[in-house]
């Protein structure tokens, strides 16, 4: 991660999550994360050495946090003092 990313307050981060995942690409990523974090499957599955119940539960916890951030960010709405895109994307080196 670039070192020039500013430290943001939790509410600012939640608004960013809401904006990010409210795009077509964001919705695709969210759908993919839902599958990869076993949100719609049982947590305790016997004979799954790759994804033990604690691992599955940890993955689900991250996804649930993302969903909460999105919901809170939408509820908070835009911040009048906030720039539309406070974090600049990294510049691409020319070849």
Protein Blocks (a to p, Z undefined) as FASTA:
>chain_A
ZZkbccddfklmmmmmmmmmmpfklmmmmmmmmmmnommbcfbdghilklgfklmmmmmm
mmmmmmmmmmmmmmnopafklcfblcccdddddZZ
